[in-house]
């Protein structure tokens, strides 16, 4: 059963019958918002980029994004860059796979971001979401849907972080501006 998350809400990444999840997928989806033009409504392709920044004691130690598809330790993998988006109806436009059991013990948080490399704002995006899926069975565990677009080029979407011996996901949904994950670091740090 999927949990529809609200901003700031956290859920445990434990299996319903007990035990921890081993592999999860953070899926991101979006659609271009129709714009009024001279000849009616039309849509423009939107290139959003998903990134996962791995932190150890509030310090970034690795990043997975379209130019670095696998973390140095191999525990986090980006499935590839989608240059146009468009699923937005439940399917993932970009996905990042996390093998929670392989994440090194010193990594305590993984923050997921999405940004417009081309500088388009979220006013031009609709139906944007992030979701976490149990890779073992394909079951969607949680979904966070963004409400409305704004005059910003990025979102700090969610984080997966250690709690005791397990993991938890927290929906963040904070707007930011920047074309790359490096540009977003000042906006990420308050969420650690």
C-alpha positions as CSV (number, residue, x, y, z in Angstrom):
1,X,0.0,0.0,0.0
2,X,1.4,3.4,-1.0
3,X,1.8,6.2,1.5
4,X,1.0,9.6,0.0
5,X,3.5,11.8,1.8
6,X,3.2,15.4,2.7
7,X,6.1,17.8,3.0
8,X,8.2,17.0,6.1
9,X,6.6,13.6,6.6
10,X,9.0,10.7,7.3
11,X,8.3,6.9,6.9
12,X,10.4,3.9,8.0
13,X,11.9,1.8,5.2
14,X,11.1,-1.4,7.0
15,X,9.2,-4.3,5.4
16,X,5.6,-4.7,6.5
17,X,6.3,-8.1,7.9
18,X,9.5,-6.9,9.6
19,X,13.1,-6.7,8.5
20,X,14.7,-4.0,6.4
21,X,14.4,-3.3,2.7
22,X,17.5,-4.2,0.8
23,X,17.2,-2.3,-2.5
24,X,15.0,0.7,-3.3
25,X,14.4,2.9,-6.3
26,X,13.8,6.6,-6.0
27,X,11.8,7.4,-9.1
28,X,11.2,10.9,-10.3
29,X,8.6,11.9,-12.9
30,X,7.2,15.1,-14.5
31,X,5.4,16.5,-17.5
32,X,5.7,19.8,-19.3
33,X,2.9,22.1,-18.5
34,X,0.9,23.2,-21.5
35,X,1.4,26.8,-22.5
36,X,-0.9,29.1,-24.3
37,X,0.5,30.1,-27.7
38,X,-0.7,31.9,-30.8
39,X,-2.2,28.6,-32.1
40,X,-3.6,27.2,-28.9
41,X,-2.0,25.2,-26.1
42,X,1.4,23.5,-26.7
43,X,4.0,21.9,-24.5
44,X,7.8,22.3,-24.5
45,X,10.2,19.5,-23.6
46,X,11.6,19.8,-20.1
47,X,15.0,18.4,-19.2
48,X,15.1,17.8,-15.4
49,X,18.0,16.0,-13.8
50,X,17.9,13.8,-10.8
51,X,20.8,13.6,-8.4
52,X,21.6,11.8,-5.2
53,X,24.2,13.4,-2.9
54,X,25.7,11.0,-0.3
55,X,26.6,12.6,3.1
56,X,28.8,11.4,6.0
57,X,28.4,13.5,9.1
58,X,26.9,16.4,7.1
59,X,29.8,16.4,4.6
60,X,29.2,15.5,0.9
61,X,31.3,12.5,0.0
62,X,29.9,11.3,-3.3
63,X,27.2,12.2,-5.8
64,X,25.3,10.2,-8.4
65,X,23.9,12.2,-11.4
66,X,23.9,12.0,-15.2
67,X,27.6,12.5,-15.5
68,X,28.6,10.1,-12.7
69,X,26.0,7.2,-12.9
70,X,27.4,5.0,-10.1
71,X,28.7,6.0,-6.7
72,X,32.3,5.2,-6.0
73,X,31.3,2.3,-3.7
74,X,28.7,1.0,-6.2
75,X,25.8,1.2,-3.8
76,X,23.9,4.0,-5.6
77,X,23.2,3.9,-9.4
78,X,21.5,6.4,-11.7
79,X,19.6,4.6,-14.6
80,X,20.3,7.4,-17.1
81,X,19.4,10.9,-18.2
82,X,15.9,11.6,-19.6
83,X,16.1,14.7,-21.7
84,X,12.4,15.3,-22.2
85,X,10.4,13.9,-19.2
86,X,6.8,13.2,-19.8
87,X,5.8,10.1,-17.9
88,X,4.3,12.1,-15.0
89,X,1.4,9.7,-15.0
90,X,3.0,7.3,-12.5
91,X,6.0,6.0,-14.4
92,X,9.5,7.2,-13.7
93,X,11.3,9.6,-16.0
94,X,14.6,9.2,-14.1
95,X,15.4,6.7,-11.3
96,X,18.2,6.2,-8.8
97,X,18.7,2.7,-7.3
98,X,20.0,2.4,-3.8
99,X,21.3,-0.8,-2.4
100,X,20.8,0.0,1.3
101,X,22.8,-3.0,2.5
102,X,25.8,-1.9,0.5
103,X,25.8,1.8,1.5
104,X,29.0,2.2,3.6
105,X,28.3,2.6,7.3
106,X,29.8,6.1,7.3
107,X,27.2,7.4,4.8
108,X,24.3,8.5,7.0
109,X,22.1,10.5,4.5
110,X,21.3,10.5,0.8
111,X,19.6,13.6,-0.5
112,X,17.7,13.4,-3.7
113,X,17.4,16.6,-5.9
114,X,15.9,17.5,-9.2
115,X,17.0,20.5,-11.2
116,X,16.6,22.0,-14.6
117,X,19.9,22.0,-16.3
118,X,18.5,24.2,-19.1
119,X,17.2,26.8,-16.6
120,X,13.5,26.2,-17.1
121,X,11.4,27.0,-14.1
122,X,8.9,24.7,-12.3
123,X,6.2,27.0,-13.6
124,X,6.7,25.0,-16.8
125,X,6.4,21.6,-15.0
126,X,3.3,19.7,-13.9
127,X,2.6,16.4,-12.3
128,X,6.1,16.2,-10.7
129,X,6.6,13.5,-8.1
130,X,9.2,11.4,-6.4
131,X,8.4,7.9,-5.2
132,X,10.2,5.1,-3.4
133,X,9.8,1.5,-4.7
134,X,10.9,-1.8,-3.2
135,X,13.1,-3.2,-6.0
136,X,12.5,-6.8,-4.8
137,X,8.9,-6.8,-5.7
138,X,8.2,-3.5,-7.6
139,X,5.8,-2.3,-4.9
140,X,5.5,1.5,-4.5
141,X,6.0,2.3,-0.8
142,X,5.6,6.0,-0.8
143,X,5.0,8.9,-3.1
144,X,5.5,12.6,-2.7
145,X,3.7,14.8,-5.3
146,X,4.8,18.4,-5.7
147,X,2.0,21.0,-5.6
148,X,2.0,23.6,-8.2
149,X,5.0,25.1,-10.0
150,X,7.0,28.2,-9.1
151,X,9.7,30.5,-10.3
152,X,12.5,28.2,-9.2
153,X,14.7,25.8,-11.2
154,X,15.2,23.0,-8.7
155,X,13.7,21.0,-5.8
156,X,15.3,19.3,-2.8
157,X,12.9,16.4,-3.1
158,X,13.6,13.9,-0.3
159,X,16.2,12.3,1.8
160,X,16.9,8.7,2.9
161,X,18.7,8.7,6.2
162,X,19.8,6.2,8.9
163,X,17.7,5.9,12.0
164,X,19.3,3.3,14.4
165,X,20.0,0.2,12.4
166,X,17.5,1.0,9.7
167,X,16.6,3.7,7.1
168,X,13.9,6.3,6.9
169,X,12.7,8.5,4.0
170,X,11.6,12.1,4.6
171,X,9.8,14.2,2.0
172,X,11.4,17.6,1.7
173,X,10.0,19.4,-1.3
174,X,11.9,22.5,-0.9
175,X,12.3,24.9,-3.9
176,X,15.7,26.1,-4.8
177,X,17.6,27.6,-7.7
178,X,20.5,26.1,-9.6
179,X,21.3,24.1,-12.7
180,X,23.5,21.5,-11.0
181,X,23.7,19.7,-7.7
182,X,26.7,21.9,-6.8
183,X,24.5,25.0,-7.1
184,X,22.0,23.4,-4.7
185,X,24.5,22.6,-1.9
186,X,23.6,25.7,0.1
187,X,19.9,24.8,-0.1
188,X,20.6,21.1,0.9
189,X,22.7,21.7,4.0
190,X,19.8,23.0,6.3
191,X,18.0,19.6,5.7
192,X,20.8,17.5,7.1
